Amino acid sequence: MTIIHLKRGKPDDQRAEDDARVRATVEAVLKDIETRGDAAVRDLSVKFDKYDPPSFRLSESEILAAMQQVSTRDMDDICFAQDQIRRFAQAQRASMQDVEIETLPGVILGHRNIPVQSVGCYVPGGKFPMVASAHMSVLTASVAGVPRIVASAPPVHGTPHPAIVAAMHLGGAHEIYVLGGMQAVGAMAIGTETIAPVDMLVGPGNAFVAEAKRQLYGRVGIDLFAGPTETLVIADDTVDAELCATDLLGQAEHGYNSPAVLLTNSRRLAEEALAEIERLLEILPTRETAAASWRDYGEVIVCDTYEEMLEQANFIASEHVQVMTDRDDWFLEKMHSYGALFLGPRTNVANGDKVIGTNHTLPTKKAGRYTGGLWVGKFLKTHSYQRIVSDEAAALIGAYGSRLCMLEGFVGHAEQCNIRVRRYGGQNVAYGTAAD
């Protein structure tokens, strides 16, 4: 096996130092919100966003005023994207059925899929106003039937971003706040004098938002532990360096710490892609951000075989995986750890980010090993129930249950079963007692 790293990113120990600094900052901010409520949220908004409105919640008239600033073309595009995302989310919801089955005569078991009752959807808007994130969280929660959907995004240039507000409203948000970063997710999860707490937080964000969600997990549910955007391009000689370089830098521009990795079995393609990346960075308008990500987090890995590429891809477990090879379906069949796959040169990660219909809130930092991304099912809780409808079934299950409880030493548990055996089964059923 020969695996060559033509380029490596920042060492893991340096990345851990960055994470520690973020962790301490977030911990202090969340404690302040819990202690001072609205006053803390306002101070943080002034400090980080220079925004100090009479109310952070938009009124119906303010929502309509913001939407009127959106051009007809932009509104049409937003509606088109939401149609695609809604259609796929509805198909996913239809695949989740309630279940009821009679496992034995008189024994009925089932489950119901019940929406989370309140969800806070965070939509990033700092460096880039991420209109699409409103579709992915708010609209998907709406398809799931969540009865209270709270949406929040930071101000952009001192005012609510019209297109984000439009996307939130059209997606089905019941409450819209103009709050950013840690103060937004903290207020929605902890609650303040004017913002009722939610049961679940969803949506992407910067390192501080991701860390806030991590620290709040348990107090509320979250969609997933999300870090900076990641992209992995798996390519062979069927594609060229320009396509690979474009797909890598297209995601590296997200932030200063967005990993972008090229994985190939072609040394020629790898070297040409490195040169093409340098060429594109000279002309890319977002080169300052993309260049920093590529410098510190970019990697180029050359393997001998497709099997080695597959092994490396599953180990990396990237958020976005762009596959452009002569065996894309083979990777689809064999890959097991990733956020989302983008198969073939005709598609790309930007399609998934903005419009094609799948959800763009995806697992990062190797979380694809144990979870998928945000989807309609994340907003649904599957709750089981049971019912016994005959005396015979009550006595039969009770007798087994009693003996199994006594096997573990739970006498009180056994008595819950025993009383049913005595009432419904007569005297001829063997069940557990303390003397057994």
C-alpha positions in Angstrom: 0.0 0.0 0.0 1.4 3.4 -1.0 -0.4 6.6 0.2 1.4 9.9 -0.5 0.4 13.2 1.1 1.4 15.9 -1.4 0.0 18.5 1.0 -1.1 18.4 4.6 -3.1 20.7 6.8 -2.6 22.2 10.2 -1.5 19.6 12.8 -4.2 18.2 15.2 -2.6 19.7 18.3 -2.9 23.2 16.9 -6.5 22.6 16.0 -7.1 21.4 19.6 -5.7 24.7 20.9 -8.2 26.6 18.7 -11.0 24.5 20.0 -10.1 25.1 23.7 -10.2 28.9 23.2 -13.6 28.7 21.6 -14.9 26.4 24.4 -14.0 28.8 27.2 -15.5 31.8 25.4 -18.8 30.0 24.8 -19.1 28.7 28.4 -18.8 32.2 29.8 -21.4 33.6 27.3 -24.0 30.9 28.1 -23.6 31.4 31.8 -24.1 35.1 31.3 -27.4 34.5 29.4 -28.6 32.1 32.0 -27.9 34.7 34.7 -29.0 37.9 33.1 -31.4 36.8 30.4 -32.5 39.6 28.0 -29.9 42.0 29.3 -27.1 39.7 28.5 -28.5 38.9 25.0 -28.8 42.7 24.3 -25.3 43.4 25.5 -23.9 40.5 23.3 -25.9 41.8 20.3 -24.4 45.3 20.7 -20.9 43.9 21.2 -20.8 41.5 18.3 -23.3 42.9 15.8 -23.7 46.5 16.9 -27.5 45.9 16.8 -29.8 47.3 19.5 -33.4 47.3 18.3 -36.5 47.9 20.5 -37.4 44.2 20.1 -35.3 41.4 18.6 -38.5 39.7 17.4 -39.9 40.9 14.1 -43.5 41.9 14.0 -45.8 40.8 11.2 -45.5 44.2 9.6 -41.7 44.1 9.8 -41.6 40.7 8.2 -43.8 41.9 5.3 -41.6 45.1 4.9 -38.5 43.0 4.7 -40.0 40.7 2.1 -41.0 43.6 -0.1 -37.3 44.5 -0.4 -36.6 41.1 -2.1 -36.6 41.3 -5.9 -39.1 39.3 -7.9 -36.3 37.2 -9.4 -34.8 36.4 -6.0 -38.2 35.6 -4.5 -38.9 33.2 -7.5 -35.5 31.5 -6.9 -36.2 31.1 -3.2 -39.6 29.6 -3.9 -38.1 27.2 -6.5 -35.5 26.0 -4.0 -38.1 25.5 -1.3 -40.3 23.5 -3.7 -37.4 21.1 -4.3 -36.6 20.8 -0.6 -40.2 20.4 0.4 -40.8 17.7 -2.2 -37.9 15.6 -0.9 -38.8 16.2 2.8 -42.4 15.2 2.2 -41.2 11.9 0.5 -39.0 11.3 3.5 -41.9 11.9 5.9 -44.1 9.6 4.0 -41.5 6.8 4.4 -41.9 7.0 8.2 -45.0 5.0 9.2 -46.6 4.5 12.5 -46.6 0.8 13.4 -49.0 -1.5 15.3 -48.7 -5.2 15.4 -50.2 -8.1 17.4 -47.1 -10.1 18.4 -49.1 -12.7 20.3 -52.8 -13.2 20.6 -54.0 -10.3 22.8 -50.6 -8.5 22.9 -50.5 -5.3 20.8 -47.3 -3.3 20.3 -46.8 -0.1 18.3 -45.0 3.1 17.8 -46.0 6.6 16.8 -43.9 9.3 15.2 -44.5 12.5 17.1 -43.0 15.9 16.2 -40.8 17.7 18.6 -43.0 20.4 20.1 -40.6 23.4 19.7 -37.5 24.0 17.6 -35.0 26.8 17.3 -33.6 27.2 13.8 -30.3 29.2 13.5 -29.5 30.7 10.2 -25.9 32.0 9.8 -25.6 35.5 8.3 -22.2 36.9 9.2 -19.6 36.5 6.4 -22.3 35.1 4.1 -26.1 35.5 4.5 -27.0 31.8 4.3 -30.5 32.1 2.9 -30.5 28.4 2.1 -30.1 27.4 5.7 -33.6 28.7 6.4 -35.0 26.3 3.9 -33.1 23.4 5.3 -34.2 23.9 8.9 -37.4 25.9 9.1 -39.1 24.3 6.1 -38.1 20.7 7.0 -39.4 21.2 10.6 -42.6 22.5 9.1 -43.0 19.4 6.9 -42.4 17.3 10.1 -45.3 19.1 11.8 -43.4 21.0 14.5 -46.1 23.2 16.2 -43.6 26.0 17.3 -40.8 26.9 15.0 -38.5 29.7 16.1 -36.0 31.1 13.6 -33.1 33.5 14.2 -30.4 35.1 12.1 -28.0 37.9 12.7 -28.5 41.4 11.3 -26.6 42.2 8.1 -25.3 45.7 7.9 -27.4 46.6 10.9 -30.8 45.4 9.6 -32.6 42.1 9.1 -31.5 40.5 5.9 -34.6 40.6 3.6 -34.0 37.3 1.8 -33.4 35.4 5.0 -36.5 36.8 6.5 -38.5 35.9 3.4 -37.1 32.3 3.4 -37.9 31.9 7.1 -41.4 33.2 6.7 -42.2 31.2 3.6 -40.6 28.1 5.2 -43.1 28.3 8.0 -41.4 30.0 11.0 -43.8 31.1 13.7 -41.4 33.5 15.4 -38.5 35.3 13.7 -35.7 37.0 15.7 -32.8 39.1 14.5 -30.1 37.6 16.7 -26.8 36.1 15.8 -24.2 33.7 17.0 -23.9 32.4 20.6 -26.6 34.9 21.9 -29.1 33.5 19.4 -28.7 29.8 20.2 -28.2 30.5 23.9 -31.4 32.6 24.1 -33.5 30.0 22.2 -32.2 27.1 24.3 -32.0 28.6 27.8 -34.9 31.1 27.4 -35.1 34.7 28.6 -37.8 37.0 29.9 -39.1 37.5 26.3 -38.1 34.3 24.5 -39.6 31.0 25.6 -37.1 28.1 25.5 -37.2 25.5 22.7 -36.9 21.7 23.0 -34.4 21.4 20.1 -31.7 23.5 18.3 -30.8 23.0 14.6 -28.8 24.7 12.0 -25.2 25.3 11.0 -23.0 28.1 12.2 -19.4 29.1 13.0 -17.2 27.5 15.6 -18.8 29.4 18.4 -22.3 28.4 17.4 -21.3 24.8 17.0 -19.6 24.8 20.5 -22.7 26.5 22.0 -24.9 23.7 20.7 -22.5 21.1 22.0 -22.6 22.6 25.5 -26.4 23.0 25.4 -26.9 19.4 24.3 -28.8 17.5 26.9 -30.6 20.6 28.1 -32.1 20.6 24.5 -31.8 18.2 21.6 -29.6 19.2 18.7 -29.5 18.1 15.1 -25.8 17.1 15.2 -22.4 18.2 16.3 -21.3 20.4 13.5 -17.9 22.0 12.8 -16.6 24.0 9.9 -17.6 23.0 6.4 -15.6 20.0 5.0 -15.3 18.8 1.4 -13.6 15.7 0.0 -13.1 15.3 -3.8 -12.6 11.7 -4.9 -11.3 11.8 -8.5 -9.5 9.8 -11.1 -8.3 10.5 -14.7 -11.9 10.7 -16.0 -11.9 14.4 -14.8 -9.5 17.3 -15.1 -7.7 19.6 -12.6 -9.9 22.6 -13.2 -13.0 20.7 -12.1 -11.3 19.3 -9.0 -9.8 22.7 -8.0 -13.1 24.5 -8.5 -14.9 22.0 -6.2 -12.3 22.2 -3.5 -12.1 26.0 -3.4 -15.9 26.4 -3.8 -16.2 25.0 -0.3 -12.9 26.3 1.2 -14.4 29.8 0.8 -16.9 29.1 3.6 -14.4 30.1 6.3 -10.8 30.2 7.4 -10.9 26.7 8.8 -12.8 24.7 6.2 -11.0 21.4 5.3 -10.8 20.6 1.6 -9.2 17.3 0.5 -8.4 15.9 -2.9 -8.1 12.1 -2.9 -7.0 10.5 -6.1 -5.1 7.6 -7.7 -3.5 9.9 -10.3 -0.3 11.6 -9.4 -0.6 13.7 -12.6 -4.1 14.9 -11.6 -2.9 15.7 -8.1 0.0 17.9 -9.3 -2.1 19.6 -11.9 -4.9 20.3 -9.3 -2.3 21.9 -7.0 -1.2 24.2 -9.7 -4.8 25.0 -10.8 -5.7 25.9 -7.2 -2.9 28.4 -7.1 -4.1 29.9 -10.4 -7.8 30.1 -9.2 -6.8 31.7 -5.9 -5.3 34.6 -7.9 -8.7 35.5 -9.4 -11.3 34.2 -6.9 -13.1 37.1 -5.2 -13.2 35.2 -1.9 -9.6 34.2 -2.2 -8.6 35.7 1.2 -10.9 33.2 3.0 -10.4 30.3 0.6 -6.6 30.7 0.6 -6.4 30.6 4.4 -8.5 27.4 4.5 -6.4 25.8 1.7 -3.1 26.8 3.4 -4.1 25.5 6.8 -6.6 22.7 6.1 -6.1 21.7 2.5 -4.8 18.2 1.7 -3.9 16.2 -1.4 -3.6 12.5 -1.0 -2.5 10.1 -3.8 -3.3 6.4 -3.5 -2.3 3.4 -5.7 -5.8 1.8 -6.0 -9.5 2.5 -5.8 -9.6 0.2 -2.7 -7.1 2.5 -0.9 -9.1 5.6 -1.9 -12.2 4.0 -0.5 -10.4 3.1 2.8 -9.1 6.7 3.1 -12.5 8.2 2.2 -14.3 6.2 5.0 -11.5 7.2 7.4 -11.8 10.9 6.6 -15.6 10.7 6.9 -16.0 14.1 5.3 -19.2 16.2 5.4 -19.4 16.6 1.6 -17.9 13.9 -0.7 -17.7 14.7 -4.4 -17.1 11.5 -6.4 -15.9 11.8 -10.0 -14.5 8.5 -11.2 -15.2 5.7 -13.6 -17.0 3.8 -10.8 -19.2 6.3 -8.9 -21.8 3.6 -8.1 -19.1 1.4 -6.6 -18.3 4.2 -4.1 -22.0 4.7 -3.4 -22.3 1.0 -2.6 -19.1 0.8 -0.5 -18.9 4.1 1.4 -20.3 4.1 4.9 -19.0 7.2 6.6 -19.8 10.6 5.2 -22.4 13.4 5.3 -23.7 13.4 1.7 -22.4 12.1 -1.6 -22.4 14.1 -4.9 -22.0 11.6 -7.7 -20.5 12.4 -11.1 -19.1 15.5 -12.6 -22.5 16.9 -13.5 -23.5 17.5 -9.9 -21.6 19.4 -7.2 -21.8 20.3 -3.5 -23.2 23.8 -4.3 -26.3 22.1 -5.7 -26.9 20.4 -2.4 -26.1 23.5 -0.4 -28.7 25.6 -2.2 -31.3 24.1 -4.3 -31.4 20.4 -5.4 -33.6 19.2 -2.5 -31.4 17.3 -0.1 -30.5 18.9 3.2 -27.2 20.7 3.6 -26.9 20.5 7.4 -24.6 17.5 7.6 -22.2 15.8 10.0 -18.6 17.0 10.3 -15.5 16.1 12.3 -16.0 12.4 11.5 -19.5 12.3 12.9 -20.6 10.7 9.7 -19.4 7.5 11.3 -22.5 7.4 13.5 -25.1 9.9 12.2 -26.5 11.2 9.0 -27.5 14.8 8.4 -30.6 16.9 9.2 -33.7 15.6 7.7 -37.4 15.5 8.5 -36.9 12.4 10.7 -34.7 14.5 13.1 -37.8 16.5 14.1 -39.8 13.4 14.9 -39.6 11.3 18.0 -40.6 7.6 17.7 -42.5 6.6 20.8 -43.6 3.0 21.5 -46.7 1.8 23.3 -48.2 -1.5 24.3 -51.6 -2.9 25.1 -52.8 -6.3 26.4 -56.4 -7.0 25.6 -57.1 -10.5 26.9 -56.8 -12.2 30.3 -54.8 -15.1 28.8 -52.2 -12.7 27.3 -51.9 -10.8 30.6 -51.3 -14.0 32.5 -48.8 -15.4 30.0 -46.7 -12.3 29.6 -47.0 -11.7 33.4 -45.6 -15.1 34.3 -42.6 -14.8 32.0 -42.1 -11.2 33.1 -42.2 -12.2 36.8 -39.7 -14.9 36.5 -37.3 -12.7 34.5 -37.6 -10.0 37.1 -36.7 -12.4 39.8 -33.7 -13.6 37.7 -32.3 -10.1 38.1 -33.4 -9.7 41.8 -36.2 -7.1 41.2 -38.9 -8.2 43.6 -41.0 -5.1 43.2 -40.9 -5.5 39.4 -41.9 -9.1 39.7 -44.9 -8.1 41.9 -46.2 -5.8 39.1 -46.4 -8.9 36.9 -47.6 -11.2 39.7 -50.7 -9.1 40.5 -51.8 -9.4 36.9 -51.2 -13.2 36.9 -53.3 -13.5 40.1 -56.1 -11.3 38.8 -56.3 -12.6 35.2 -54.7 -16.1 35.1 -56.2 -18.1 38.0 -54.0 -20.4 40.1 -52.4 -22.5 37.5 -49.6 -20.2 36.2 -46.1 -20.4 37.6 -44.7 -17.0 38.4 -41.8 -15.6 40.4 -41.8 -15.1 44.2 -39.2 -14.1 46.7 -38.8 -17.7 47.7 -38.1 -19.0 44.1 
